[in-house]
Amino acid sequence: TDPITVEVVAGTSESGDRAQQQAQQRNADLFVTLDLSRRSAVVGQQVLATYTLYSRYPNLELSKVDIPAVAGAWTENVDLGDMRWEDRLATVNGLQYRVAILRKQLLFPQKPGRLTIGPATVECLVNRTFFNRGSRLEATSGTSVLDVAALPSGAPADQSGFAGRLEMDVSVDRTQVKANEAIELTIKFTGSGNLKLLDAPDLDLPQDFEVYDPETTDRITVNAAGMTGGRTFRYLIIPRHEGTYELPAIELSYFDVEKGAYRSLSADPITVEVAPGDGTSEGPSVRRPDQRRLEVLDSDIRYIRTGDLELNPHGDRFLGSAAFWAGIGSPVLVLLAFLAWRRRHQRRSADASGMRRRKAEKVARQRLKEASGALDRNDRSAFYEALHRAMTTYLAGKLDIPEARVERATVQERLGDRPDAAALTDRAMTLIEACELARFAPVEDRPRKELYEQALHLVRDLEETPLA
């Protein structure tokens, strides 16, 4: 048969975009996107990958976020704190979505070629309310491809492999020392890029100098702008003989990604004057004070003490005095008081239910204070969450039931035979249900101030009348 010629051309990152669009089409109400700050880079250049969740569901709980490792790249996660929805709505294809950043990740490719990033997968529970168990959904982003080029040829011999922006500062703590005294040589790098992979430069010192391994100190920040900051190397060097020495210039090259070319850093030589050492040093001498020697002439007369003497009248002694007996009795009284307090504390601690009831009001007041703050800030979501939490934890503690059992039948049963048990139950559950509906619905049917005051009155009424 005749030969067949097949031409293979380089792929593009559009395949990742198409996969991402397909992921969006599978569920228009929930999807994940993966965005790269750039589509091409050189080895060592930092690239920001952002994983974003879009949702049209009013209530969503994340149960799992799976973001795979990137083979062939060093990664650093940006600390975003707890995941939260942004204070904005995004419009995609004419629809509005709530937006949350799942992760921002810095990528530092370590080899040339095509790196595949993603896909990210999330599992979540949507539309779960007090009356509905909700539905479990899964969303997967598309993949993105990063084209990584090797560093250009013609690199200097002192090329460090660093790609980014870099500055260098070299200093010593002193230039005039004696033999066998230490000098601290400091090399400080500042800039942006993968500073954590920056190695300590090799020092070409005179043979009469002894050098120890450097101490490394980092002041590095990782954020959406990239990895920035500084890395400092401190060397301890010791000249062993006197003379005038020159510490050679320290040189280092790196690839400047902004200029697209290699750049050399250099520090001027440093001259050090070393004077003769002191040799052996004498230890400090200890001078003893002069002491008067007492010569014993006979033993029939004791030596007469001179100087200030403290004399007391005969019979005026501490032993047997009121202060003596008070000192003896005080520890006993303190011990008895401690034992009584401990017994009372143990009895109260053993009554776990009673302690929980006693603390219920205090906890409720704290939660209601949070709700009041959210009310003043006009923070709708935080207000209803704090008010709902205040009422459920208060009823659970006051009635000694699990929070999951705070429901109409259980509350009325625990209130017992109180004449107002049915009314209190109705007030409590109506308030909790109003918070539930307001948290998961876009509209409010009752003013927030009114709900807050009802919660205060309910706690007051339950505290005024003891449980049966």
C-alpha positions in Angstrom: 0.0 0.0 0.0 1.1 3.6 -0.4 2.5 5.3 2.7 0.3 7.6 4.6 1.7 10.9 5.9 0.3 12.2 9.3 1.1 15.8 10.4 1.0 16.4 14.2 0.9 20.1 15.2 1.3 21.6 18.7 -1.8 21.6 20.8 -3.3 24.6 22.5 -4.7 25.4 25.9 -8.2 25.7 24.3 -8.8 22.1 25.1 -8.8 23.0 28.8 -11.2 25.8 28.1 -13.6 23.5 26.2 -13.5 21.0 29.0 -14.3 23.8 31.5 -17.2 25.0 29.3 -18.5 21.4 29.2 -18.3 21.2 33.0 -20.4 24.3 33.2 -22.9 22.9 30.8 -23.4 19.8 32.9 -24.9 21.8 35.7 -25.6 25.4 35.1 -26.3 26.1 38.7 -23.0 24.8 40.1 -19.6 24.6 38.5 -15.9 25.1 39.2 -13.4 27.0 37.1 -9.6 26.9 36.9 -7.8 30.1 35.8 -4.0 30.6 35.2 -2.4 34.0 35.5 -0.5 33.1 32.3 -0.5 30.3 29.7 3.3 30.2 29.2 6.3 30.5 31.4 10.0 29.6 31.7 11.4 27.1 34.2 11.2 28.6 37.7 8.8 31.4 36.8 5.8 31.7 39.2 2.3 31.2 37.9 -0.9 31.7 39.9 -3.7 29.1 39.6 -7.1 30.1 41.0 -9.9 27.6 41.6 -13.3 29.3 41.9 -16.7 27.9 42.8 -19.9 29.4 41.2 -23.3 28.5 42.7 -26.9 29.6 42.2 -28.0 27.6 45.3 -29.0 29.8 48.3 -27.7 27.1 50.7 -24.5 25.1 50.0 -22.2 23.1 52.3 -18.9 21.9 51.0 -18.0 18.3 52.1 -14.9 17.7 50.0 -12.5 19.6 47.8 -10.0 17.6 45.8 -7.3 19.5 44.0 -4.6 17.2 42.6 -0.9 17.8 42.8 0.9 19.2 39.7 3.6 16.9 38.5 6.7 18.7 37.5 6.1 21.9 39.5 6.8 23.2 43.0 3.6 24.5 44.6 2.8 27.0 47.3 -0.7 27.6 48.6 -1.9 31.1 49.3 -3.4 31.4 52.8 -7.0 32.5 52.2 -8.3 31.7 55.7 -11.8 30.1 55.9 -13.6 29.8 52.6 -16.4 32.4 52.3 -18.6 33.8 49.6 -17.5 37.0 48.1 -19.5 40.2 48.5 -20.4 40.3 44.9 -22.4 38.4 42.3 -20.8 37.2 39.0 -22.8 37.1 35.8 -22.0 34.2 33.5 -24.1 33.6 30.3 -26.7 36.0 31.6 -27.1 34.2 35.0 -26.0 35.5 38.4 -23.8 33.4 40.7 -22.4 33.5 44.1 -18.6 33.2 44.0 -16.2 31.6 46.4 -12.4 31.1 45.9 -11.6 27.5 46.7 -7.8 27.9 46.4 -5.1 30.1 45.1 -1.9 28.2 44.3 1.5 29.4 43.1 3.1 27.1 40.6 6.9 27.0 39.9 7.6 24.7 36.9 10.8 22.7 37.4 11.2 21.4 33.9 10.3 22.4 30.3 7.3 20.9 28.5 3.6 21.0 28.9 2.2 20.8 32.4 -1.4 19.8 32.9 -3.1 21.4 35.9 -6.4 20.1 37.4 -9.1 19.1 37.3 -10.5 20.1 40.7 -13.5 18.3 42.1 -15.9 19.4 44.8 -18.6 17.6 46.6 -21.3 19.5 48.4 -24.7 19.4 50.0 -27.3 21.9 48.6 -30.7 23.1 49.8 -30.5 21.5 53.2 -32.8 23.2 55.6 -34.5 22.4 58.9 -37.2 20.5 57.0 -35.1 19.1 54.1 -32.1 16.8 54.1 -30.8 18.4 50.9 -29.1 16.9 47.8 -25.5 15.9 47.2 -23.9 17.3 44.1 -20.5 17.0 42.5 -18.8 19.6 40.3 -15.5 19.2 38.4 -13.4 21.9 36.7 -11.7 21.5 33.4 -8.0 21.1 33.0 -5.5 23.9 31.9 -2.2 23.4 30.2 0.9 25.5 30.9 3.6 25.7 28.3 7.0 25.8 30.0 10.1 26.8 28.1 13.6 26.1 29.1 15.8 29.0 30.2 17.6 30.6 27.3 21.1 29.4 26.3 24.2 31.4 27.1 23.7 31.4 30.9 26.6 32.7 32.9 28.8 30.3 34.8 27.4 31.6 38.2 23.8 31.1 37.1 21.7 30.2 40.2 18.7 28.8 38.4 16.5 31.5 39.9 13.8 33.1 37.7 12.1 36.3 38.8 13.5 39.6 40.2 16.4 39.6 42.7 18.6 42.1 44.6 21.7 41.3 46.7 23.3 43.1 49.6 26.6 41.9 51.3 28.0 43.2 54.5 30.2 42.3 57.5 29.7 43.3 61.1 33.3 44.6 61.4 36.5 44.9 59.3 39.1 45.1 62.1 39.5 42.1 64.3 42.2 40.1 66.1 43.2 36.6 65.1 40.8 33.9 66.2 38.0 36.4 66.6 34.8 35.8 64.6 33.4 38.0 61.8 29.7 37.8 60.7 29.3 38.0 56.9 25.7 38.6 55.8 24.3 38.0 52.3 20.7 39.2 51.9 18.6 38.5 48.8 15.3 40.3 48.3 12.9 40.1 45.4 10.0 38.0 44.0 10.1 34.4 42.8 10.8 31.1 44.4 13.0 32.4 47.2 12.7 29.2 49.1 14.8 27.4 46.5 17.6 29.9 46.6 20.8 28.3 47.8 23.5 29.9 49.9 26.4 31.1 47.7 29.8 29.4 47.9 32.4 31.7 49.5 35.9 31.8 48.0 37.8 32.9 51.1 41.5 33.1 51.8 43.0 29.9 53.2 43.7 31.5 56.6 39.9 31.9 57.1 37.7 29.2 58.6 34.0 29.4 57.6 31.0 27.6 59.2 27.8 26.6 57.5 25.5 29.7 57.2 22.4 30.3 59.2 19.4 30.9 56.9 16.6 33.3 57.8 13.5 33.8 55.7 11.0 36.7 55.6 8.8 35.5 52.8 5.2 36.4 52.0 3.0 34.2 49.8 -0.1 35.9 48.4 -2.0 36.4 45.2 0.7 38.8 44.0 3.3 35.9 44.2 6.1 34.9 46.5 8.0 38.0 47.7 10.3 39.0 50.5 13.8 38.1 51.4 16.2 35.3 52.3 19.3 36.0 54.4 22.4 33.9 54.9 24.7 34.6 57.8 28.2 33.1 57.8 30.6 32.9 60.7 34.2 33.3 59.5 37.3 33.2 61.7 40.7 34.5 60.6 43.5 32.4 62.1 46.5 34.6 61.4 47.3 38.3 61.4 47.5 40.3 58.2 45.5 42.3 55.7 43.0 40.1 53.7 40.6 40.8 50.9 37.3 38.9 50.8 36.6 38.3 47.1 33.6 39.8 45.4 30.4 37.7 45.6 28.7 37.2 42.2 25.5 35.5 41.2 23.4 35.5 38.1 19.7 34.8 37.6 17.0 35.1 34.9 15.0 38.3 35.0 11.5 37.3 33.8 10.5 40.9 33.2 13.4 41.7 30.9 13.6 38.2 29.5 17.4 38.1 30.0 20.1 37.0 32.5 21.2 39.6 35.0 24.3 39.5 37.2 24.5 40.6 40.8 27.9 41.5 42.3 29.2 42.9 45.6 32.5 44.7 46.0 35.4 43.0 47.7 35.8 43.6 51.4 39.1 44.4 53.1 39.6 43.0 56.6 42.5 44.0 58.9 43.5 41.2 61.3 45.7 42.1 64.3 47.7 39.6 66.3 45.7 37.6 68.9 46.0 38.0 72.6 47.3 34.5 73.2 46.5 32.9 76.5 44.4 35.1 78.7 44.6 35.1 82.5 41.6 34.2 84.4 40.0 36.7 86.8 41.5 36.7 90.2 39.3 36.3 93.2 40.2 38.6 96.2 39.0 37.4 99.5 38.2 40.0 102.3 40.4 40.2 105.3 39.2 38.2 108.3 40.0 38.8 111.9 41.3 35.7 113.6 40.1 35.0 117.2 42.8 33.8 119.5 41.5 31.6 122.3 43.2 32.5 125.6 40.9 30.5 128.0 37.4 29.1 128.1 36.1 30.4 131.4 35.0 33.7 129.8 33.2 33.8 126.4 34.3 36.1 123.7 32.5 39.5 124.0 30.5 40.3 120.9 30.7 43.9 119.8 28.6 46.0 117.5 24.8 46.4 117.3 22.8 43.8 119.3 19.1 43.1 119.2 18.0 42.5 122.8 14.5 41.5 124.1 13.0 41.6 127.6 13.1 38.3 129.4 9.9 36.4 128.7 9.0 38.4 125.6 9.3 35.4 123.3 7.4 34.4 120.1 6.9 30.8 121.3 3.6 30.5 123.1 2.4 33.9 122.1 -0.9 34.8 120.4 0.9 35.2 117.1 2.5 31.8 117.5 -0.9 30.0 118.0 -2.5 32.1 115.2 0.3 30.9 112.9 -0.3 27.3 114.0 -4.1 27.5 113.5 -4.2 29.4 110.2 -3.1 26.5 107.9 -5.7 24.3 109.5 -8.5 26.8 108.9 -7.3 27.3 105.3 -7.2 23.5 104.7 -10.8 23.1 106.1 -12.1 25.9 103.9 -10.4 24.4 100.9 -11.9 20.9 101.6 -15.4 22.4 102.0 -15.1 24.3 98.7 -13.8 21.3 96.9 -16.7 19.1 98.2 -19.2 21.7 97.1 -17.5 22.0 93.7 -17.5 18.2 93.2 -21.2 18.0 94.0 -22.0 20.7 91.5 -19.7 19.1 88.8 -21.3 15.7 89.4 -24.6 17.3 88.5 -23.7 17.8 84.8 -27.3 18.5 83.8 -27.8 21.1 86.5 -24.5 22.8 85.5 -25.6 22.8 81.8 -29.0 24.4 82.8 -27.2 27.1 84.9 -24.9 28.0 82.0 -27.6 28.1 79.4 -28.7 31.7 80.0 -25.1 33.0 80.0 -24.4 31.3 76.7 -27.6 32.6 75.2 -26.8 36.1 76.3 -23.4 35.9 74.5 -25.0 34.6 71.3 -27.7 37.3 71.5 -25.0 39.9 71.9 -23.4 38.6 68.6 -26.8 38.9 66.9 -27.2 42.4 68.2 -23.8 43.4 66.7 -24.8 41.9 63.4 -28.1 43.8 63.6 -26.3 47.0 64.0 -23.9 46.2 61.1 -26.9 45.3 59.0 -25.3 41.9 58.3 -28.3 39.8 57.4 -26.6 36.4 57.2 -24.7 36.8 60.4 -27.7 38.0 62.3 -29.9 35.0 61.5 -27.1 32.6 62.1 -26.3 34.0 65.5 -30.0 34.3 66.5 -30.7 30.7 65.4 -27.7 29.5 67.2 -28.6 31.4 70.4 -32.1 29.8 70.6 -31.1 26.3 69.7 -28.2 26.2 72.2 -30.2 27.8 74.9 -33.2 25.4 74.6 -30.8 22.4 74.4 -29.0 23.5 77.6 -32.0 24.7 79.5 -34.0 21.5 78.8 -31.0 19.2 78.9 -31.5 17.7 75.4 -29.2 17.4 72.3 -29.4 20.3 69.9 -30.6 17.9 67.2 -33.7 17.2 69.3 -34.8 20.8 69.6 -38.1 20.3 68.0 -41.7 21.1 69.0 -42.7 17.8 70.6 -39.5 17.4 72.6 -39.5 21.0 73.9 -43.1 20.8 75.1 -42.5 17.5 76.7 -39.5 18.8 78.6 -41.4 21.9 79.8 -43.6 19.5 81.7 -46.9 20.4 83.2 -46.4 24.2 83.2 -49.6 26.0 82.3 -47.8 28.0 79.7 -45.8 25.1 78.3 -47.7 25.1 75.0 -47.4 28.8 74.5 -43.7 28.9 75.3 -43.1 26.0 72.9 -45.0 27.8 70.2 -43.1 31.0 70.7 -39.7 29.2 70.7 -40.3 27.0 67.6 -41.9 29.9 65.7 -38.8 32.0 66.3 -36.4 29.2 65.3 -38.5 28.4 62.1 -38.5 32.1 61.2 -34.7 32.2 61.4 -34.4 29.0 59.3 -36.6 30.5 56.6 -34.8 33.8 56.6 -31.4 32.1 56.4 -32.3 30.0 53.3 -34.8 32.3 51.6 -34.1 35.5 49.7 -36.9 37.4 51.5 -37.7 38.3 55.1 -41.3 38.1 56.3 -40.6 39.8 59.7 -38.4 42.6 60.9 -35.1 41.5 62.4 -35.5 43.9 65.4 -38.8 42.3 66.2 -37.3 38.8 66.2 -34.4 39.9 68.3 -36.7 41.3 71.0 -38.9 38.2 71.0 -35.8 36.1 71.7 -34.9 38.3 74.7 -38.4 38.1 76.1 -38.4 34.3 75.6 -35.2 33.8 77.5 -36.4 36.1 80.3 -39.8 34.2 80.6 -38.1 30.8 80.7 -35.6 32.0 83.4 -38.3 33.5 85.6 -40.3 30.3 86.1 -38.3 27.2 87.1 -38.8 23.9 85.3 -41.0 21.3 86.9 
